[in-house]
């Protein structure tokens, strides 16, 4: 009985390992094209009437709603994933608070 339980446990472990490797390789296989980098959006916030802040992994992009193109891109949280973006007006300045995985970054959003 003990050897059957150990065998089942090993089988489940092997299945989970194979599943994790498939998902990890799918996450790593990001597509690049002439339009930019395509990967899952992890956070989203409206910066203004014409712009959207998008978190994609550690990258923060400012995307124009008119053109759909990124006008600004920065590695906001090196070695971390962006989980949230909050935009606030503080003393006449529009601030973007970017956070995730025990990290926080603050950016000033300027209309151009």
TIRO-2110 file (N, C-alpha, C; in Angstrom, 1 decimal):
// TIRO-2110
0.8, -1.2, 0.0, N, 1, A
0.0, 0.0, 0.0, CA, 1, A
0.9, 1.3, 0.0, C, 1, A
1.9, 1.2, 0.8, N, 2, A
2.8, 2.4, 0.9, CA, 2, A
3.5, 2.6, -0.5, C, 2, A
3.9, 1.6, -1.2, N, 3, A
4.6, 1.8, -2.5, CA, 3, A
3.6, 2.3, -3.5, C, 3, A
2.3, 1.9, -3.4, N, 4, A
1.3, 2.4, -4.4, CA, 4, A
1.1, 3.9, -4.1, C, 4, A
1.0, 4.3, -2.9, N, 5, A
0.8, 5.7, -2.5, CA, 5, A
2.0, 6.6, -3.0, C, 5, A
3.2, 6.0, -2.8, N, 6, A
4.4, 6.8, -3.2, CA, 6, A
4.4, 6.9, -4.7, C, 6, A
4.0, 5.8, -5.4, N, 7, A
3.9, 5.8, -6.9, CA, 7, A
2.9, 6.8, -7.4, C, 7, A
1.7, 6.9, -6.8, N, 8, A
0.7, 7.9, -7.2, CA, 8, A
1.2, 9.3, -6.9, C, 8, A
1.9, 9.5, -5.7, N, 9, A
2.4, 10.8, -5.4, CA, 9, A
3.5, 11.3, -6.4, C, 9, A
4.3, 10.4, -6.8, N, 10, A
5.4, 10.7, -7.8, CA, 10, A
4.7, 11.0, -9.2, C, 10, A
3.7, 10.3, -9.5, N, 11, A
2.9, 10.5, -10.8, CA, 11, A
2.3, 11.9, -10.8, C, 11, A
1.7, 12.3, -9.7, N, 12, A
1.1, 13.6, -9.6, CA, 12, A
2.2, 14.7, -9.6, C, 12, A
3.3, 14.5, -9.0, N, 13, A
4.4, 15.4, -9.0, CA, 13, A
4.9, 15.6, -10.4, C, 13, A
5.1, 14.5, -11.1, N, 14, A
5.6, 14.5, -12.5, CA, 14, A
4.6, 15.3, -13.4, C, 14, A
3.3, 15.1, -13.2, N, 15, A
2.3, 15.8, -14.0, CA, 15, A
2.3, 17.3, -13.8, C, 15, A
2.4, 17.6, -12.5, N, 16, A
2.5, 19.1, -12.1, CA, 16, A
3.7, 19.7, -12.7, C, 16, A
4.9, 19.0, -12.6, N, 17, A
6.1, 19.5, -13.2, CA, 17, A
6.0, 19.8, -14.7, C, 17, A
5.4, 18.8, -15.4, N, 18, A
5.3, 19.0, -16.8, CA, 18, A
4.3, 20.1, -17.1, C, 18, A
3.2, 20.3, -16.4, N, 19, A
2.3, 21.3, -16.6, CA, 19, A
3.0, 22.7, -16.3, C, 19, A
3.7, 22.8, -15.2, N, 20, A
4.4, 24.0, -14.9, CA, 20, A
5.4, 24.4, -16.0, C, 20, A
6.2, 23.4, -16.5, N, 21, A
7.1, 23.7, -17.6, CA, 21, A
6.5, 24.2, -18.8, C, 21, A
5.3, 23.6, -19.2, N, 22, A
4.5, 24.1, -20.4, CA, 22, A
4.1, 25.6, -20.2, C, 22, A
3.5, 25.9, -19.0, N, 23, A
3.1, 27.2, -18.7, CA, 23, A
4.2, 28.2, -18.7, C, 23, A
5.3, 27.8, -18.1, N, 24, A
6.5, 28.7, -18.0, CA, 24, A
7.1, 29.0, -19.4, C, 24, A
7.2, 27.9, -20.2, N, 25, A
7.7, 28.2, -21.6, CA, 25, A
6.7, 29.0, -22.4, C, 25, A
5.4, 28.9, -22.2, N, 26, A
4.5, 29.7, -22.9, CA, 26, A
4.6, 31.2, -22.4, C, 26, A
4.8, 31.4, -21.1, N, 27, A
5.0, 32.8, -20.6, CA, 27, A
6.3, 33.4, -21.1, C, 27, A
7.3, 32.6, -21.3, N, 28, A
8.6, 33.2, -21.8, CA, 28, A
8.5, 33.5, -23.3, C, 28, A
7.7, 32.7, -24.0, N, 29, A
7.7, 32.9, -25.5, CA, 29, A
6.8, 34.1, -25.8, C, 29, A
7.4, 35.3, -25.6, N, 30, A
6.7, 36.6, -25.9, CA, 30, A
6.9, 36.8, -27.4, C, 30, A
5.9, 37.4, -28.0, N, 31, A
6.0, 37.7, -29.4, CA, 31, A
6.5, 39.1, -29.6, C, 31, A
7.4, 39.3, -30.6, N, 32, A
7.8, 40.6, -31.0, CA, 32, A
7.4, 40.9, -32.4, C, 32, A
6.9, 42.0, -32.7, N, 33, A
6.6, 42.4, -34.1, CA, 33, A
7.0, 43.9, -34.3, C, 33, A
6.7, 44.4, -35.4, N, 34, A
7.1, 45.8, -35.7, CA, 34, A
6.2, 46.7, -34.8, C, 34, A
5.1, 46.3, -34.3, N, 35, A
4.3, 47.2, -33.5, CA, 35, A
4.7, 47.2, -32.0, C, 35, A
5.6, 46.3, -31.6, N, 36, A
6.0, 46.3, -30.2, CA, 36, A
6.0, 44.9, -29.6, C, 36, A
6.0, 44.9, -28.3, N, 37, A
6.1, 43.6, -27.6, CA, 37, A
4.7, 43.2, -27.1, C, 37, A
4.3, 42.0, -27.4, N, 38, A
3.0, 41.5, -27.0, CA, 38, A
3.2, 40.5, -25.8, C, 38, A
2.7, 40.9, -24.6, N, 39, A
2.7, 40.0, -23.5, CA, 39, A
1.5, 40.4, -22.6, C, 39, A
1.1, 39.6, -21.6, N, 40, A
-0.1, 39.8, -20.8, CA, 40, A
0.0, 41.1, -20.1, C, 40, A
-1.1, 41.8, -20.1, N, 41, A
-1.3, 43.1, -19.3, CA, 41, A
-1.5, 42.7, -17.9, C, 41, A
-0.7, 43.2, -17.0, N, 42, A
-0.8, 42.9, -15.5, CA, 42, A
-1.5, 44.0, -14.7, C, 42, A
-1.6, 45.2, -15.3, N, 43, A
-2.2, 46.4, -14.7, CA, 43, A
-2.6, 47.4, -15.7, C, 43, A
-3.6, 48.2, -15.4, N, 44, A
-4.1, 49.2, -16.3, CA, 44, A
-4.7, 50.3, -15.6, C, 44, A
-4.5, 51.6, -16.0, N, 45, A
-5.0, 52.8, -15.4, CA, 45, A
-5.1, 53.9, -16.5, C, 45, A
-6.2, 54.7, -16.4, N, 46, A
-6.3, 55.8, -17.3, CA, 46, A
-5.5, 57.0, -16.7, C, 46, A
-4.5, 57.5, -17.5, N, 47, A
-3.6, 58.6, -17.1, CA, 47, A
-4.3, 59.9, -17.4, C, 47, A
-5.0, 60.0, -18.5, N, 48, A
-5.7, 61.2, -18.9, CA, 48, A
-6.8, 60.8, -19.9, C, 48, A
-7.5, 61.8, -20.5, N, 49, A
-8.6, 61.5, -21.4, CA, 49, A
-8.0, 60.9, -22.7, C, 49, A
-6.7, 61.1, -23.0, N, 50, A
-6.1, 60.6, -24.2, CA, 50, A
-5.1, 59.5, -24.0, C, 50, A
-4.8, 59.1, -22.8, N, 51, A
-3.7, 58.2, -22.6, CA, 51, A
-4.0, 57.1, -21.5, C, 51, A
-3.5, 55.9, -21.7, N, 52, A
-3.7, 54.8, -20.8, CA, 52, A
-2.3, 54.3, -20.3, C, 52, A
-2.2, 54.1, -19.0, N, 53, A
-0.9, 53.5, -18.5, CA, 53, A
-1.2, 52.0, -18.4, C, 53, A
-0.2, 51.2, -19.0, N, 54, A
-0.3, 49.8, -19.1, CA, 54, A
0.9, 49.2, -18.4, C, 54, A
0.7, 48.2, -17.5, N, 55, A
1.7, 47.5, -16.9, CA, 55, A
1.8, 46.1, -17.6, C, 55, A
3.0, 45.7, -18.1, N, 56, A
3.2, 44.4, -18.7, CA, 56, A
4.4, 43.9, -18.1, C, 56, A
4.2, 43.0, -17.1, N, 57, A
5.4, 42.4, -16.4, CA, 57, A
6.0, 43.6, -15.7, C, 57, A
7.3, 43.8, -15.8, N, 58, A
8.0, 44.9, -15.1, CA, 58, A
7.9, 46.3, -15.9, C, 58, A
7.4, 46.3, -17.1, N, 59, A
7.4, 47.4, -18.0, CA, 59, A
6.1, 48.3, -17.8, C, 59, A
6.3, 49.6, -17.8, N, 60, A
5.2, 50.5, -17.7, CA, 60, A
5.2, 51.3, -19.1, C, 60, A
4.0, 51.3, -19.7, N, 61, A
3.9, 51.9, -21.0, CA, 61, A
2.8, 53.0, -20.9, C, 61, A
3.0, 54.1, -21.6, N, 62, A
2.0, 55.1, -21.8, CA, 62, A
1.5, 55.0, -23.2, C, 62, A
0.2, 54.6, -23.4, N, 63, A
-0.3, 54.4, -24.7, CA, 63, A
-1.3, 55.4, -25.1, C, 63, A
-1.2, 56.0, -26.3, N, 64, A
-2.2, 57.0, -26.8, CA, 64, A
-3.4, 56.3, -27.2, C, 64, A
-4.6, 56.8, -26.7, N, 65, A
-5.8, 56.2, -27.1, CA, 65, A
-6.2, 56.5, -28.6, C, 65, A
-5.6, 57.6, -29.1, N, 66, A
-5.9, 57.9, -30.5, CA, 66, A
-5.2, 57.0, -31.5, C, 66, A
-3.9, 56.8, -31.2, N, 67, A
-3.1, 56.0, -32.2, CA, 67, A
-3.0, 54.5, -31.8, C, 67, A
-3.1, 54.2, -30.5, N, 68, A
-2.9, 52.9, -30.0, CA, 68, A
-1.4, 52.5, -29.8, C, 68, A
-0.6, 53.4, -30.0, N, 69, A
0.9, 53.2, -30.0, CA, 69, A
1.4, 53.7, -28.6, C, 69, A
2.5, 53.0, -28.2, N, 70, A
3.2, 53.4, -26.9, CA, 70, A
4.0, 54.7, -27.2, C, 70, A
3.7, 55.7, -26.4, N, 71, A
4.5, 56.9, -26.5, CA, 71, A
5.6, 57.0, -25.5, C, 71, A
5.6, 56.1, -24.5, N, 72, A
6.6, 56.1, -23.5, CA, 72, A
6.7, 54.7, -22.9, C, 72, A
7.9, 54.2, -22.6, N, 73, A
8.1, 52.8, -22.0, CA, 73, A
9.3, 52.9, -21.1, C, 73, A
9.1, 52.3, -19.9, N, 74, A
10.2, 52.3, -18.9, CA, 74, A
10.1, 51.0, -18.1, C, 74, A
11.2, 50.5, -17.7, N, 75, A
11.2, 49.4, -16.7, CA, 75, A
10.9, 49.9, -15.4, C, 75, A
9.7, 49.9, -15.0, N, 76, A
9.3, 50.5, -13.7, CA, 76, A
9.7, 49.7, -12.5, C, 76, A
9.6, 48.4, -12.5, N, 77, A
9.9, 47.6, -11.4, CA, 77, A
10.9, 46.5, -11.9, C, 77, A
12.2, 46.8, -11.9, N, 78, A
13.1, 45.7, -12.3, CA, 78, A
13.0, 44.5, -11.5, C, 78, A
13.0, 43.3, -12.2, N, 79, A
12.9, 42.0, -11.6, CA, 79, A
11.6, 41.8, -10.8, C, 79, A
10.6, 42.5, -11.1, N, 80, A
9.3, 42.3, -10.5, CA, 80, A
8.1, 42.5, -11.5, C, 80, A
7.0, 42.1, -11.1, N, 81, A
5.8, 42.2, -12.0, CA, 81, A
4.9, 43.3, -11.4, C, 81, A
4.4, 44.2, -12.3, N, 82, A
3.5, 45.3, -11.9, CA, 82, A
2.2, 44.6, -11.6, C, 82, A
1.6, 44.9, -10.4, N, 83, A
0.3, 44.4, -10.0, CA, 83, A
-0.7, 45.5, -10.0, C, 83, A
-0.3, 46.7, -9.9, N, 84, A
-1.3, 47.8, -9.9, CA, 84, A
-0.7, 49.1, -10.2, C, 84, A
-1.6, 50.0, -10.7, N, 85, A
-1.2, 51.4, -11.1, CA, 85, A
-2.3, 52.3, -10.5, C, 85, A
-2.0, 53.3, -9.8, N, 86, A
-2.9, 54.3, -9.3, CA, 86, A
-2.5, 55.6, -9.8, C, 86, A
-3.4, 56.4, -10.3, N, 87, A
-3.1, 57.8, -10.8, CA, 87, A
-3.8, 58.7, -9.8, C, 87, A
-3.0, 59.7, -9.3, N, 88, A
-3.6, 60.7, -8.4, CA, 88, A
-3.0, 62.1, -8.7, C, 88, A
-3.9, 63.1, -8.4, N, 89, A
-3.4, 64.5, -8.5, CA, 89, A
-2.9, 65.0, -7.2, C, 89, A
-1.7, 65.4, -7.1, N, 90, A
-1.1, 65.8, -5.9, CA, 90, A
-0.4, 67.2, -6.1, C, 90, A
-1.0, 68.2, -5.5, N, 91, A
-0.5, 69.5, -5.6, CA, 91, A
-0.2, 70.0, -7.0, C, 91, A
-1.2, 69.7, -7.9, N, 92, A
-1.1, 70.1, -9.3, CA, 92, A
-0.3, 69.2, -10.2, C, 92, A
0.2, 68.1, -9.6, N, 93, A
1.0, 67.2, -10.5, CA, 93, A
0.2, 65.9, -10.5, C, 93, A
0.2, 65.3, -11.7, N, 94, A
-0.4, 64.0, -11.8, CA, 94, A
0.6, 62.9, -11.6, C, 94, A
0.4, 62.1, -10.5, N, 95, A
1.4, 61.0, -10.2, CA, 95, A
0.9, 59.7, -10.5, C, 95, A
1.7, 58.8, -11.0, N, 96, A
1.4, 57.4, -11.2, CA, 96, A
2.1, 56.6, -10.2, C, 96, A
1.4, 55.9, -9.3, N, 97, A
2.0, 55.0, -8.3, CA, 97, A
2.0, 53.6, -8.9, C, 97, A
3.1, 53.0, -9.1, N, 98, A
3.2, 51.6, -9.7, CA, 98, A
3.7, 50.7, -8.6, C, 98, A
3.0, 49.6, -8.4, N, 99, A
3.4, 48.7, -7.3, CA, 99, A
3.3, 47.2, -7.7, C, 99, A
4.0, 46.4, -7.0, N, 100, A
4.0, 45.0, -7.2, CA, 100, A
5.1, 44.3, -6.6, C, 100, A
4.9, 43.1, -6.0, N, 101, A
5.9, 42.3, -5.4, CA, 101, A
6.9, 43.0, -4.5, C, 101, A
6.3, 43.7, -3.5, N, 102, A
7.1, 44.4, -2.4, CA, 102, A
7.8, 45.6, -3.0, C, 102, A
7.4, 46.1, -4.1, N, 103, A
8.1, 47.3, -4.7, CA, 103, A
7.1, 48.4, -5.0, C, 103, A
7.6, 49.6, -5.0, N, 104, A
6.8, 50.7, -5.4, CA, 104, A
7.6, 51.7, -6.1, C, 104, A
7.0, 52.3, -7.2, N, 105, A
7.7, 53.4, -7.9, CA, 105, A
6.7, 54.5, -8.2, C, 105, A
7.2, 55.7, -8.2, N, 106, A
6.3, 56.9, -8.4, CA, 106, A
6.8, 57.6, -9.6, C, 106, A
5.9, 57.9, -10.6, N, 107, A
6.2, 58.7, -11.8, CA, 107, A
5.3, 59.9, -11.9, C, 107, A
5.9, 61.0, -12.5, N, 108, A
5.1, 62.1, -12.8, CA, 108, A
4.6, 62.0, -14.2, C, 108, A
3.3, 62.1, -14.4, N, 109, A
2.7, 62.0, -15.7, CA, 109, A
2.5, 63.4, -16.3, C, 109, A
3.1, 63.7, -17.4, N, 110, A
3.0, 65.0, -18.1, CA, 110, A
2.2, 64.8, -19.4, C, 110, A
1.3, 65.7, -19.6, N, 111, A
0.6, 65.7, -20.9, CA, 111, A
1.5, 66.4, -21.9, C, 111, A
1.5, 65.8, -23.1, N, 112, A
2.3, 66.3, -24.2, CA, 112, A
1.5, 66.8, -25.3, C, 112, A
END
